[in-house]
Amino acid sequence: LVRHVLDFVARPVQVASSLGSSPTWLWQRASGRETVHQLLDGHVADIKFFPSGDRVATAGADGLCIVWSVATGRPLLTLEHGRASVLEVQVLPSGEGLVSLGSDLRVAVWDARSGAMLRQLEFEGVKEMRHMKVFPQGDRILTGVSFAPGDPALVWSLADGKVLHELRLHRERLRLLELSPCGGKIVAAGDRRVVVWDAASGRLDRELPMRAKWVSGLAISSGGARVVVSSLNGAISIWGRSDKPCQTLF
């Protein structure tokens, strides 16, 4: 399976794109001019722009995260996560830090100006972590998604690197995981269940009365009141707190 990674900012229009082992391109249009830079000629697993739009970060299969100048297309920082592939990179909302997730199950927190590693986060007993989200407040991260039954989603504090909450679906695989835009709720799909957790307390908020094995995608509203679920048959349903979806699209 070839994954297409993509990120963009709207003003000025900037797009960073990579497909499999093809070159990574940075495209910008500003003041009526278009510029194109080739950043890398190898496999890139993730791309994220900084909030300021002046830099972009890439995560590579070579264990490196690289911060690039949008203006010149040249590397500004090279961050050595380790020998393992870097699966995802996230930029903190302040733009002052980066977080990288490796296939070795380590999460590294970086200073985005100096390139110094501030801390590493590790949790014993987890077999896989394939996904990571930064809370909009910039103080926590959410990690999870695993093909190993029983692996939890974890909410981490970036201040001290401690795990605040372990969110489990018992013996199910945690197949899908999303964070609400305001950071208040977490929605997850396992083999049988779709659940919503409260991000602050780690408590179960509610469970959707549906069969999770057909779920192919999840999204959650800013306040967490609505959950959008896509299914393998092409149906899209919107759930509130009742026993039935409030709207179904096909």
C-alpha positions as CSV (number, residue, x, y, z in Angstrom):
1,L,0.0,0.0,0.0
2,V,1.5,3.3,-1.1
3,R,0.6,6.2,1.2
4,H,0.2,9.8,-0.1
5,V,1.2,12.3,2.6
6,L,0.1,15.9,2.2
7,D,-0.2,19.1,4.1
8,F,-1.1,22.7,3.3
9,V,-1.5,26.2,4.6
10,A,-4.0,28.6,3.0
11,R,-2.3,32.1,3.2
12,P,-0.1,32.2,1.2
13,V,-1.1,29.0,-0.5
14,Q,1.5,26.3,0.2
15,V,1.4,22.6,-0.4
16,A,3.8,19.9,0.6
17,S,3.3,16.4,-1.0
18,S,5.0,13.0,-1.2
19,L,3.9,9.7,-2.6
20,G,5.7,6.6,-1.5
21,S,9.4,6.7,-2.5
22,S,8.8,9.5,-5.0
23,P,10.4,12.9,-4.4
24,T,8.9,15.3,-1.9
25,W,7.7,18.6,-3.4
26,L,7.0,22.0,-1.8
27,W,4.8,24.3,-3.8
28,Q,4.1,27.9,-3.0
29,R,2.0,30.7,-4.6
30,A,2.3,34.2,-3.2
31,S,2.0,37.7,-4.7
32,G,1.2,36.2,-8.1
33,R,4.4,34.1,-8.2
34,E,4.8,30.3,-8.0
35,T,7.9,28.6,-6.6
36,V,8.5,24.8,-6.4
37,H,11.2,23.1,-4.3
38,Q,12.2,19.4,-4.2
39,L,12.9,18.6,-0.6
40,L,13.8,14.9,-0.6
41,D,14.2,12.0,-3.0
42,G,13.2,9.2,-0.7
43,H,10.4,7.8,1.4
44,V,8.6,10.3,3.6
45,A,6.1,9.1,6.1
46,D,4.6,12.4,7.2
47,I,4.7,16.2,6.4
48,K,3.6,19.0,8.6
49,F,3.8,22.8,8.2
50,F,4.6,25.1,11.1
51,P,1.7,27.5,12.1
52,S,3.7,30.4,10.8
53,G,4.0,28.8,7.4
54,D,7.7,29.6,7.1
55,R,8.9,26.0,7.8
56,V,7.8,22.5,7.1
57,A,8.8,19.3,8.9
58,T,9.2,15.8,7.3
59,A,9.4,12.4,8.9
60,G,11.5,9.7,7.1
61,A,12.0,6.0,7.0
62,D,15.7,6.7,7.7
63,G,14.9,7.7,11.3
64,L,15.3,11.5,10.6
65,C,13.0,14.4,11.0
66,I,14.0,17.4,8.9
67,V,12.9,21.0,9.3
68,W,13.0,22.9,6.0
69,S,12.8,26.5,5.0
70,V,9.8,27.2,2.8
71,A,11.4,30.2,1.2
72,T,14.6,28.4,0.1
73,G,13.7,24.7,0.2
74,R,16.9,24.0,2.2
75,P,17.1,22.1,5.5
76,L,17.4,24.1,8.7
77,L,17.5,21.3,11.2
78,T,18.1,17.5,11.1
79,L,16.7,15.6,14.1
80,E,17.9,12.1,14.6
81,H,15.0,10.1,16.1
82,G,17.0,6.8,16.0
83,R,17.5,3.8,13.8
84,A,13.8,3.1,13.5
85,S,11.5,4.7,10.9
86,V,9.7,7.9,12.0
87,L,6.0,7.2,11.4
88,E,4.6,10.7,12.2
89,V,5.7,14.2,13.1
90,Q,3.6,16.9,14.7
91,V,4.3,20.6,15.2
92,L,3.1,22.1,18.5
93,P,0.6,24.9,18.2
94,S,3.1,27.5,19.4
95,G,5.6,26.5,16.7
96,E,8.3,26.2,19.3
97,G,8.4,22.4,19.4
98,L,8.1,19.2,17.5
99,V,7.0,15.7,18.4
100,S,8.0,12.6,16.5
101,L,6.7,9.0,16.7
102,G,8.9,6.1,15.7
103,S,8.3,2.5,14.8
104,D,10.3,1.7,17.9
105,L,7.4,3.0,20.0
106,R,9.4,6.0,21.2
107,V,8.0,9.5,21.2
108,A,10.6,12.3,21.0
109,V,10.0,15.9,21.9
110,W,12.2,18.5,20.2
111,D,13.0,22.2,20.5
112,A,12.1,23.5,17.0
113,R,14.7,26.3,17.1
114,S,17.8,24.6,18.4
115,G,17.0,21.0,17.4
116,A,17.7,19.7,20.9
117,M,15.8,16.7,22.1
118,L,13.9,17.7,25.2
119,R,12.7,14.3,26.3
120,Q,11.7,10.8,25.2
121,L,8.4,9.2,26.1
122,E,8.2,5.4,26.4
123,F,5.5,3.1,27.8
124,E,6.2,-0.6,28.6
125,G,3.8,-3.2,27.4
126,V,2.6,-1.5,24.2
127,K,3.2,-3.6,21.1
128,E,2.3,-0.9,18.5
129,M,1.6,2.8,18.2
130,R,0.8,4.0,14.7
131,H,-0.9,7.3,15.3
132,M,-0.3,10.5,17.2
133,K,-2.3,13.8,17.8
134,V,-1.2,17.0,19.6
135,F,-3.9,18.6,21.8
136,P,-4.7,22.1,20.6
137,Q,-3.5,23.5,24.0
138,G,0.0,22.1,23.2
139,D,0.4,20.5,26.6
140,R,-0.5,16.9,25.8
141,I,-0.4,14.3,23.0
142,L,-2.6,11.3,22.2
143,T,-1.0,8.1,20.8
144,G,-2.5,4.8,19.7
145,V,-3.8,2.6,16.9
146,S,-2.6,-0.9,17.0
147,F,-3.2,-4.3,15.4
148,A,-2.3,-5.9,18.8
149,P,-5.4,-6.7,20.9
150,G,-5.5,-4.9,24.2
151,D,-3.0,-2.1,23.3
152,P,-4.3,1.2,24.8
153,A,-4.6,4.8,23.6
154,L,-2.3,6.9,25.8
155,V,-2.7,10.6,26.8
156,W,0.7,12.0,27.7
157,S,1.8,15.2,29.4
158,L,4.5,17.0,27.5
159,A,5.6,18.9,30.6
160,D,7.0,15.8,32.4
161,G,6.5,12.9,29.9
162,K,4.1,11.0,32.1
163,V,1.1,9.1,31.0
164,L,-2.1,10.8,32.2
165,H,-4.6,8.2,31.0
166,E,-4.6,4.7,29.5
167,L,-7.7,4.2,27.4
168,R,-8.5,0.6,26.6
169,L,-11.0,-1.4,24.6
170,H,-10.2,-4.5,26.7
171,R,-9.1,-7.3,24.3
172,E,-10.0,-5.4,21.1
173,R,-7.6,-3.9,18.6
174,L,-7.6,-0.1,18.6
175,R,-8.1,0.4,14.9
176,L,-9.1,4.1,14.6
177,L,-8.5,7.0,16.9
178,E,-9.4,10.7,16.6
179,L,-9.2,13.8,18.8
180,S,-11.9,16.5,18.8
181,P,-10.7,19.9,17.5
182,C,-11.0,21.5,21.0
183,G,-9.2,18.5,22.6
184,G,-12.1,17.7,25.0
185,K,-13.1,14.3,23.6
186,I,-11.5,11.2,22.1
187,V,-13.3,8.8,19.8
188,A,-12.0,5.3,19.0
189,A,-13.1,2.2,17.0
190,G,-12.1,-1.3,18.0
191,D,-13.2,-4.7,16.6
192,R,-16.7,-4.5,18.1
193,R,-17.1,-1.1,19.8
194,V,-17.1,2.6,19.0
195,V,-16.5,4.7,22.1
196,V,-16.0,8.3,23.2
197,W,-13.8,9.1,26.1
198,D,-13.5,12.4,28.1
199,A,-9.9,13.6,27.4
200,A,-9.5,15.4,30.7
201,S,-10.7,12.6,33.1
202,G,-10.1,9.6,30.9
203,R,-13.5,8.3,31.7
204,L,-15.9,6.7,29.2
205,D,-18.3,9.3,27.9
206,R,-20.5,7.0,25.8
207,E,-20.6,4.0,23.5
208,L,-22.2,4.1,20.1
209,P,-24.7,1.3,19.5
210,M,-23.2,0.0,16.3
211,R,-20.9,-2.8,15.0
212,A,-17.4,-1.4,14.8
213,K,-16.0,-4.0,12.5
214,W,-17.6,-2.2,9.5
215,V,-16.2,1.2,10.5
216,S,-13.7,2.7,8.1
217,G,-13.4,6.3,9.4
218,L,-14.1,8.5,12.3
219,A,-14.5,12.3,13.0
220,I,-15.8,14.1,16.0
221,S,-17.2,17.7,16.4
222,S,-15.4,20.3,18.3
223,G,-17.4,19.9,21.5
224,G,-17.7,16.2,21.1
225,A,-21.5,16.2,20.8
226,R,-21.5,14.7,17.3
227,V,-19.5,11.7,15.9
228,V,-19.3,11.0,12.2
229,V,-18.8,7.4,11.2
230,S,-18.0,6.1,7.7
231,S,-18.6,2.4,6.9
232,L,-17.1,0.0,4.4
233,N,-20.4,-0.1,2.5
234,G,-20.0,3.6,1.8
235,A,-22.6,4.8,4.3
236,I,-21.9,7.8,6.6
237,S,-23.8,8.2,9.8
238,I,-23.9,11.1,12.3
239,W,-24.4,10.2,15.9
240,G,-25.4,12.2,19.0
241,R,-26.3,10.7,22.3
242,S,-29.4,8.7,21.3
243,D,-29.6,5.0,20.4
244,K,-30.0,5.9,16.7
245,P,-28.0,8.1,14.3
246,C,-29.5,11.6,13.9
247,Q,-28.6,11.5,10.2
248,T,-27.5,8.9,7.7
249,L,-25.9,9.7,4.4
250,F,-25.2,7.3,1.6
